[in-house]
């Protein structure tokens, strides 16, 4: 929902990726098997959208490091924190850190502070073991402040002080019917018109992830001619993780918004696991009518331009498990005014 410049976002995300590798090496050295990342705060414990964004990105990046540890989904963590009445500030307390390890099954917590300094943001990060509540490692990172980062910092995180709100917030900007998604692929461009009237939170989630740049550099990893093309997995940015393609997400789950819009050719809908409320970032575009999906998957828009691109992608030769023989890249997904593509 912030639409920050790609150049600056890449600068920040590049530093976060380096930070992740640094932390992952230290966690591996301490034998960590399951970790979780908490929202980053200022030195007074104040939360912001920037703190949420950093935590989300680190969670995704940890998965992509392909190390021998797993990452607890942040939506699940939020539920555990609420159930056992644990808070962000309390997690620094040794006893609460140990309790989180017990309830969530994690052996390490990643916590950090955001420190503005001149025109830069300094991050200080700690690795806390839940067995002893001791700090077993740490790292630092730095990136420049621009107007959009400053906007992130000024917005208090929505929801509770620990994890923020697991549901993206609908705003007049994020659910506007005057905006469309331009999906630029290696095969050409497709344009999607949204349906915020039947799936407002799903539309808001997709727009936020697109504006955050999560989809840039991914690919369509599952293609079934006459049925659908599926993409949106951030793990597909890394060819070395192909065995895990189709299992990744943004780190946040959204509730289903099943509706009466039928799954016909050109409809975009959210992919999910068995749990109806397990959709995250992955989506699919129907390449044919699929009535069996109606009221079981959240349809949230339709293709209004680029039918030939959909047809070309769907016709790509594949091998099991419905993997295209050549990479069908998603170079970017931009949220733009509908007037700009007419």
Beta strands, then each sheet from edge to edge (+ up, - down):
strand 1: 34-37
strand 2: 70-71
strand 3: 108-117
strand 4: 120-129
strand 5: 135-144
strand 6: 179-185
strand 7: 188-194
strand 8: 218-219
strand 9: 222-224
strand 10: 228-231
strand 11: 267-270
strand 12: 283-286
strand 13: 299-305
strand 14: 318-319
strand 15: 323-324
strand 16: 329-337
sheet 1: 2+ 1+ 3+ 4- 5+
sheet 2: 8+ 16- 6+ 7- 13+ 11- 12+ 10- 9+
sheet 3: 14+ 15-
end
